[in-house]
Amino acid sequence: MSLSPALVVGALYAGSERGLAADLLAARAAGLAPLPVCTQLVMAGGGRVTDVTDVPTDTVGAQIEHTLATSDVRGVKIGVLAGHHTARVVLAAVEALGVPTVLDLVASGPSGETVLTAQGIDVVADRLGVATLVTMSRRDAELVTGGEIASLDDAQVAAQRVVGRGARAVVIRCGDLPYRFYDAADDPGGDGFSAPLSFDLLYDGDEFSLFEAPLLDGLAEGGSSVFAITALSRLIAGDALEIALQAAKRAATDALRFADGDRLAYAPA
């Protein structure tokens, strides 16, 4: 069976299974043939940032041009975009393709590295409609919307703002937020459960959907890659958005549950 070629855009982390490395592993597990495009070289991990170097925009454009000329790309996953010039080039190319696209908007990494400039955030925020689905962490949703997200109620407001800026659908990875901003002891999503839950909130412009799974602690990195790549693979296969996200949540949770130390379990989706 032939694999569906997918353009995978992001940062290459030295000595770490983050960014492109995680995307490539997740894509192969999800049945895709990943075609990488590197936007940034990052030396960060363990809470330390040694260096962050942007790939020249012309070089990023050349990578995309070559890949599109030599492969029948069926979908795109966009991660780190570095700066505003690169963001414009990547998003323009992807818009012209018209294939299922998942944009994982990332502004800063877990070690504190800046992977998207303030101008870059503005460029991406103005072009959210390029993607079939936009995903982002709670922290990055706060940067894009300019408001604090302290509860799932706040996350709903943020999701509406993101869609209001042009996104077709958005998922905010909320983690273990309470339902509302009050004492967790009174929260039906908090102490009332035998174990804390991790929430992902979807808003498609009409309805909200909440995806729940046990909150898993650990050192493994790359869970967001598994989520976004699995969602993309299902969208390429023709699944409805909610079905694709159910599969994505399940795959990301399993990858963390069966992780070996800091290495995710990249099981076939």
C-alpha positions as CSV (number, residue, x, y, z in Angstrom):
1,M,0.0,0.0,0.0
2,S,1.4,3.4,-1.0
3,L,1.8,6.0,1.7
4,S,0.3,9.5,1.3
5,P,3.0,12.1,0.9
6,A,2.7,14.9,3.5
7,L,4.7,18.1,3.7
8,V,6.0,18.6,7.3
9,V,7.3,22.1,8.1
10,G,9.1,22.9,11.3
11,A,12.3,23.2,13.4
12,L,15.1,20.7,13.7
13,Y,16.2,20.3,17.3
14,A,19.7,19.1,17.9
15,G,19.9,15.9,19.9
16,S,16.1,15.9,20.7
17,E,12.9,14.2,19.5
18,R,11.1,17.5,19.3
19,G,9.9,19.4,16.2
20,L,10.7,17.8,12.9
21,A,12.1,14.6,14.5
22,A,8.9,14.0,16.3
23,D,6.8,14.9,13.3
24,L,8.6,12.4,11.1
25,L,8.3,9.6,13.6
26,A,4.6,10.3,14.1
27,A,3.9,10.6,10.4
28,R,5.4,7.2,9.6
29,A,3.4,5.7,12.5
30,A,0.3,7.3,11.1
31,G,0.8,5.8,7.6
32,L,2.1,9.0,5.9
33,A,5.3,9.5,3.9
34,P,6.7,12.7,5.5
35,L,8.5,15.3,3.4
36,P,10.4,17.6,5.7
37,V,11.0,21.3,5.3
38,C,13.3,22.9,7.9
39,T,12.6,26.5,9.0
40,Q,14.9,26.7,12.0
41,L,17.8,25.0,13.8
42,V,17.3,24.9,17.6
43,M,19.8,23.8,20.3
44,A,17.5,23.6,23.3
45,G,16.6,21.0,25.9
46,G,16.7,20.3,29.6
47,G,15.7,23.9,30.4
48,R,18.7,25.3,28.5
49,V,18.7,27.2,25.2
50,T,22.2,27.3,23.5
51,D,21.3,28.7,20.1
52,V,18.4,29.3,17.7
53,T,19.2,29.9,14.1
54,D,16.6,30.7,11.4
55,V,17.0,29.0,8.0
56,P,17.0,31.8,5.4
57,T,13.5,32.4,3.9
58,D,14.8,31.8,0.4
59,T,16.1,28.4,1.5
60,V,12.8,27.5,3.1
61,G,11.0,28.5,-0.2
62,A,13.5,26.4,-2.2
63,Q,12.8,23.4,-0.1
64,I,9.1,23.8,-0.6
65,E,9.4,24.4,-4.3
66,H,11.5,21.3,-4.8
67,T,9.3,19.1,-2.8
68,L,6.1,20.2,-4.6
69,A,7.8,19.8,-7.9
70,T,8.8,16.2,-7.2
71,S,6.0,14.8,-5.0
72,D,2.2,14.6,-5.1
73,V,1.6,16.2,-1.6
74,R,-1.7,15.1,-0.1
75,G,-1.5,17.1,3.2
76,V,0.5,19.5,5.2
77,K,1.5,19.8,8.8
78,I,3.0,23.2,9.8
79,G,4.9,23.7,13.0
80,V,7.6,26.2,13.8
81,L,7.7,29.1,11.3
82,A,10.5,31.2,12.8
83,G,9.9,34.7,11.4
84,H,7.3,36.7,9.6
85,H,9.0,36.5,6.2
86,T,9.2,32.7,6.4
87,A,5.6,32.5,7.7
88,R,4.3,34.4,4.6
89,V,6.2,32.2,2.2
90,V,5.1,28.9,3.8
91,L,1.4,29.9,4.2
92,A,1.2,31.3,0.6
93,A,2.6,28.0,-0.8
94,V,0.2,25.9,1.3
95,E,-2.8,28.0,0.4
96,A,-2.1,27.4,-3.2
97,L,-2.1,23.7,-2.7
98,G,-5.6,23.4,-1.3
99,V,-5.0,20.1,0.6
100,P,-5.8,19.2,4.2
101,T,-3.6,21.3,6.4
102,V,-3.0,21.3,10.2
103,L,-1.3,24.4,11.5
104,D,0.2,23.9,15.0
105,L,0.8,27.5,16.0
106,V,3.9,27.5,18.1
107,A,5.5,30.7,19.5
108,S,7.8,29.3,22.2
109,G,9.3,26.0,23.1
110,P,9.4,24.1,26.4
111,S,12.9,25.2,27.3
112,G,11.9,28.9,26.7
113,E,13.3,29.2,23.2
114,T,11.5,31.7,20.9
115,V,10.5,29.9,17.7
116,L,8.1,32.5,16.3
117,T,8.7,36.3,16.4
118,A,6.0,38.7,17.5
119,Q,5.7,39.9,13.9
120,G,5.5,36.2,12.9
121,I,2.5,35.7,15.3
122,D,0.7,38.6,13.6
123,V,1.3,37.2,10.1
124,V,0.1,33.8,11.1
125,A,-2.9,35.2,13.0
126,D,-4.0,37.1,9.9
127,R,-3.8,33.9,7.7
128,L,-5.3,31.3,10.0
129,G,-7.9,30.4,7.3
130,V,-5.1,28.7,5.2
131,A,-5.4,25.7,7.5
132,T,-8.2,23.1,7.7
133,L,-7.4,23.0,11.4
134,V,-5.4,25.2,13.8
135,T,-4.0,23.7,17.0
136,M,-2.2,25.5,19.8
137,S,-1.3,25.2,23.4
138,R,-3.0,27.2,26.1
139,R,0.0,29.5,26.4
140,D,0.2,30.2,22.7
141,A,-3.6,30.8,22.6
142,E,-3.1,33.5,25.2
143,L,-0.5,35.1,23.0
144,V,-2.7,35.1,20.0
145,T,-5.9,36.3,21.7
146,G,-4.4,38.6,24.3
147,G,-6.3,37.2,27.2
148,E,-5.6,34.9,30.2
149,I,-7.0,31.3,30.0
150,A,-7.6,30.1,33.5
151,S,-10.6,27.9,32.9
152,L,-12.4,26.0,30.1
153,D,-14.8,28.9,30.0
154,D,-11.9,31.2,29.2
155,A,-10.7,28.7,26.5
156,Q,-14.1,28.9,24.8
157,V,-13.8,32.6,24.6
158,A,-10.3,32.3,23.2
159,A,-11.4,29.8,20.6
160,Q,-14.1,32.1,19.5
161,R,-11.6,34.9,19.1
162,V,-9.3,32.6,17.0
163,V,-12.2,31.7,14.7
164,G,-13.2,35.3,14.6
165,R,-9.7,36.0,13.2
166,G,-10.3,33.7,10.3
167,A,-9.6,30.1,11.5
168,R,-11.9,27.5,10.1
169,A,-11.6,25.4,13.2
170,V,-9.3,25.5,16.2
171,V,-8.2,23.1,19.0
172,I,-6.8,24.6,22.1
173,R,-4.8,22.1,24.1
174,C,-6.0,23.1,27.6
175,G,-4.4,20.5,29.8
176,D,-6.1,20.1,33.2
177,L,-8.0,23.4,33.4
178,P,-11.0,23.6,35.7
179,Y,-14.4,24.1,34.0
180,R,-14.8,27.5,35.5
181,F,-12.7,29.9,37.5
182,Y,-13.5,28.8,41.0
183,D,-12.2,26.5,43.7
184,A,-11.1,23.1,42.1
185,A,-12.8,21.3,45.0
186,D,-16.2,22.4,43.5
187,D,-15.2,21.7,40.0
188,P,-17.0,18.7,38.3
189,G,-13.9,18.3,36.1
190,G,-11.5,18.4,39.0
191,D,-11.5,16.6,42.4
192,G,-14.8,14.9,41.6
193,F,-12.9,12.5,39.3
194,S,-10.6,9.7,40.5
195,A,-7.8,11.1,38.3
196,P,-7.2,14.5,36.8
197,L,-8.1,14.9,33.1
198,S,-6.4,16.5,30.1
199,F,-8.7,18.5,27.9
200,D,-8.6,19.6,24.3
201,L,-11.2,22.0,23.2
202,L,-12.5,22.2,19.6
203,Y,-14.5,25.0,18.1
204,D,-15.5,24.9,14.5
205,G,-17.4,28.2,14.3
206,D,-20.7,26.6,15.2
207,E,-20.2,24.1,18.1
208,F,-17.7,23.3,20.8
209,S,-16.5,19.7,21.4
210,L,-14.4,18.6,24.4
211,F,-11.9,15.7,24.1
212,E,-10.9,14.2,27.4
213,A,-8.2,11.7,28.5
214,P,-6.3,11.0,31.7
215,L,-3.6,13.5,32.5
216,L,-0.3,11.8,32.2
217,D,2.9,13.1,33.8
218,G,6.2,12.3,32.2
219,L,9.3,13.6,30.5
220,A,8.4,12.5,26.9
221,E,8.3,15.1,24.3
222,G,6.4,15.2,21.0
223,G,2.8,14.6,22.2
224,S,1.6,17.6,20.2
225,S,3.2,16.2,17.1
226,V,1.4,12.9,17.5
227,F,-1.9,14.8,18.0
228,A,-1.5,17.0,14.9
229,I,0.0,14.4,12.6
230,T,-2.7,11.8,13.5
231,A,-5.4,14.4,12.9
232,L,-3.9,15.2,9.5
233,S,-3.7,11.6,8.5
234,R,-7.4,11.1,9.2
235,L,-8.3,14.3,7.4
236,I,-6.3,13.1,4.3
237,A,-8.3,9.8,4.6
238,G,-11.5,11.8,4.4
239,D,-12.6,11.5,8.0
240,A,-14.8,14.2,9.5
241,L,-13.0,16.6,11.8
242,E,-14.4,15.3,15.1
243,I,-13.6,11.7,14.1
244,A,-10.1,12.8,13.2
245,L,-9.6,14.5,16.5
246,Q,-10.9,11.5,18.5
247,A,-8.2,9.4,16.9
248,A,-5.6,12.1,17.5
249,K,-6.5,12.4,21.2
250,R,-6.3,8.6,21.6
251,A,-3.0,8.3,19.7
252,A,-1.3,11.2,21.7
253,T,-2.5,9.7,25.0
254,D,-1.3,6.2,24.1
255,A,2.1,7.6,23.0
256,L,2.5,9.3,26.4
257,R,1.1,6.3,28.4
258,F,3.5,3.8,26.8
259,A,6.5,6.1,26.6
260,D,9.9,4.8,27.6
261,G,11.4,7.6,29.7
262,D,11.7,10.6,27.4
263,R,10.9,8.6,24.2
264,L,7.3,8.4,23.0
265,A,5.7,5.2,21.8
266,Y,5.0,5.9,18.2
267,A,2.5,3.1,17.6
268,P,0.6,2.8,14.3
269,A,-2.6,4.9,14.4
